[in-house]
Every structure is written in C-alpha cells, then in structure tokens.
C-alpha cells in the first residue's frame, strides 16, 4: 500500500485541518508522512497551525479509514490526485484553498489547455437551455474541456451538449464516488466517463450534504480559465461559484436576461457590480480569452532579448510559439511559480517587450 497516499488521505481526516492548513503543512514538510512524524513544536511553527492543530495531528489514530479508502479506489480504478501529483489540476494550485486530494475517474485531461466552467439555475428556462447549447457549439472548434456540477438544469444541459459536440466534460461532485446525486443523472454520469469524467474531494460514504456544495463550487471555479453563468437568481450556488471565480482572479461571463426575470437577476447583478463580463454572443468568449486563430507572424529574433533573465527567456520562448498565452497556461507550461511569472511579466511589460490584453492574456509586442 502507498504509504504517502495513506498519510495524504489521513491528513484530510484530522479534526480542524482543512484544505488551507493542509496546503501550508505540505509546503513546509517533504511529505505527508513527515507531517505526522514531526514534533509538535515544529508543527506549531507553521503559519495557521498552532499547538491545538499540531496536537490533533499527533493524536490522530484513524488510519484504518485511510486504508479503506485506498482499497476502494484500487477496486474501482479511481485516481487519487494529491497536490504534488502531475495530473492534479494545475490551475487549482493557485487557489489558496486548493483541495488536499482529489478523487478522479475518467479520461479527460484536467490540465487541458482550455477549460471552461458553465453553471446556472436548476430550474432553467427554454432561453437558458438554448443559450447553453449555443455556447457549447461555438466552443467546439477550440477543443475545450467543459466543467460543471452535474446538477439539474444548466449543469446537466452543459454536460449533455458537450457530449453531443464531442467535447470532454467533467462533473465535479459534492459527494463520494460510490454514488451519484441526483440519481436521475446516473446514465449521464456513465456517458461522461467515456468522454470526460467525475471529480470530487469527498471520500466514499460522504453524501451530498448541503455543506459540501460550496466546497464543490470552489473546484468548479478554480480549475477553469473562465466561468460562464447562464441563468441564476440573486442567491444560490451559481452566485457562490461566480464570486469564488472572481476572487480567484478568473474571468467570469454572465448571460443577460429580462430585468424583471428572477432567473436573470443574479447574472444582471454580477454585470452591474463589474464582477462579470456581459456575454452578448457566444463568439465573444474566444475573443475575450484570446483563443481566436490569427496569422502567425515571424517570431522576434532571440538576440534582441540578450539582457533578459532566465525566467523572462522561458516566457519569451513560449510566446514566440503562440500568438497569445493566458496567465494560467504560462503557469502550467513554464513550471515557474506564480510570483516568478508575475515578476517576469512585469519586467517584460516595462521593457515594452510584452503587452497585457483583456482576460489576463499576454503577447509579444510586434
């Protein structure tokens, strides 16, 4: 049995140790096993841990539950994606509360070059259904991974439309992979495993409790380049997800509707507060995110950049291969830390070598 995985799962079971604390601990120790074997005084020194949480780690004895989880994942061929795992969704790593471990069953690339989350009300209108389907159709040429929450309404419409357009689609669940909620979506979930997958941070036997949905929503928001809100009331899960995406510095799009329609009130509020881009037509998404194919111009000669740092040269080399690159793709493709990328981009902008476009897109200045 994988010892490190055992301790990774065990860390999620320790009382008062949430995703934020677990991430800090993993960053400070070589492995999850080292966390459990560390002295209380060393654990206490980690930011946000303190003596009470340190003692909770040292007093933890329920490793049997972690062993049972590993046996379950092995039996059903479920991947366990820890923070340092190569397949872990890299975009989530830039979220302060990234899940300690994710359980994944499917074949979609969770680090696809283009990922969009589509969310909305469970009680959609015909207008909401039509717009969702049109959005998916316009995203099809870009081979986008579609993410949603497998809920009734807009979520399910987005998943089905993705499958119909041969796009991979991943459902993020608020429960363990030993069940499907709502049960009416078992057939849809099975179809998604053929071209997409199911993802959750919940262990088996964890049900779709109302407290798990906001936790689920942060994954939907954090693992995508942008979140599209089709229809939603002023309160509800879609607004929580949109707010999370906004706070993660992700692009948020909102589909407008009638000003007196309750199902459009949330979208209109996001637009009014400048937390979302008004989505007037599906073609706008690719334009805003810099995905539109353009004629590639000859790259600048490298000798022009002889004074650049090694980090800056890495970014320049990537920008020479592509007309435009999103900030999340820079993180993934360069392998540099977020602070290193930010510093390098700032210097390149000050030297008039790189320009920043709307949607956190960067390109070389011709």
Beta strands, then each sheet from edge to edge (+ up, - down):
strand 1: 79-82
strand 2: 101-106
strand 3: 115-119
strand 4: 145-148
strand 5: 169-172
strand 6: 196-200
strand 7: 226-229
strand 8: 251-255
strand 9: 277-279
strand 10: 325-326
strand 11: 354-357
strand 12: 361-364
sheet 1: 1+ 2- 6+ 5+ 4+ 3+ 7+ 8+ 9+
sheet 2: 10+ 12- 11+
end
